[in-house]
Amino acid sequence: MKIKISKKWLLLGLSLAISTALALPVFAAQWNVNDILIHDTTTIKTDSTWRTYATGLTEENGLRQIISSDGLNWSLGERILVQPLAWWSNYLAEYETNQWAPDITFYNNKYWLYYSVSRFGSNESLIGLLSTSTPEDASSWVDEGLVVRSTSANNYNAIDPDLFIDPNGGKLWLTFGSHWDGIKMYEVDSTTMKPTGPIYSLASRNGGAIEAPTLMYKDGYYYLFASFDKCCSGSNSTYKIKYGRSKDVTGPYLDKQGKNMMNSGGTILEQSDMGAGRWKGPGGQDVYEHSPGQWIMVRHAYDSWDNGIPKLRINDLYIDNQGWPSY
């Protein structure tokens, strides 16, 4: 049986379809970014330019930077901290000349870039700070000195910094940590941008691998994301992103089963593609609110179709009706 549809209804249907398409977000859940090497990411949009900073390659000094006009097509920008700062050696006898796991935030009319200096497998580490009002000029970054350090006498590791601006009252918090006793946090003085007050413990694996914390807040809950298990082994990496939530920024952070992240809890957000799947060991993540109420998860994953090279991955990040994160 044929069904006749009038031209009027066809035009109305076409109009509704176009309106619906225009109302959809520019990006789907998975952003179709080009292949570009990156590891331990932090992202920000400055005017019309997207900037992602990351751990430097082992064969190059400093921090890696990639830039994009649309968030999809990325190219290499200028490296930061190409020359090691003299004061690092006051605290560390030995360190890698490629810095690790930076974090970028815009606050009080400046861009603040926290970074890590350490040696692989050691917790003799430090977090330093740079600032600028013109990030497009790689030479404009001002050295703000030491933020926090750890030594062999500490049960934590001062790397993987992440600055969080609490929308409830505007307090600043710095999370950090890798392996050892897990994820730590300090309140940050809004004038010095450095720690003040006691240190808080947010998550621990009881000796297992956990690192790269990042925080977000939505509708009464704080969400803590962290990378679990083994990084830096190409396609054999077992990195995965887990999370918990809390009503208080200082915790406790509980997963979907109610397990405390201080006791190895954490719900998996993302892990390796199974079998012959392409992407392995996702982690080194950063949550970024690029528009009001619109978050993305930026991280690296190892491309098993290309010799296990770590590459940029971006997804829209949602909070579902039960208050849990998802892609």
Secondary structure, 3 states (H helix, E strand, C coil): CCCCCCHHHHHHHHHHHHHHHHHCCCCCCECCCCCCECCCEEEEEECCEEEEEECCCCCCCCEEEEEECCCCCEEECCCECCCCCHHHHHCCCCCCCCCEEEEEEEECCEEEEEEEECCCCCCCEEEEEEEECCCCCHHHCEEEEEEEEECCCCCCCCCCCEEEECCCCCCEEEEECECCCCEEEEEECCCCCCEEEEEEEEECCCCCCEEEEEEEEECCEEEEEEEECCCCCHHHCCCEEEEEEECCCCCCCECCCCCEHHHCCCEEEECCCCCCCCEEEEEEEEEEEEECCEEEEEEEEEECCCCCEEEEEEEEEEECCCCCEEC
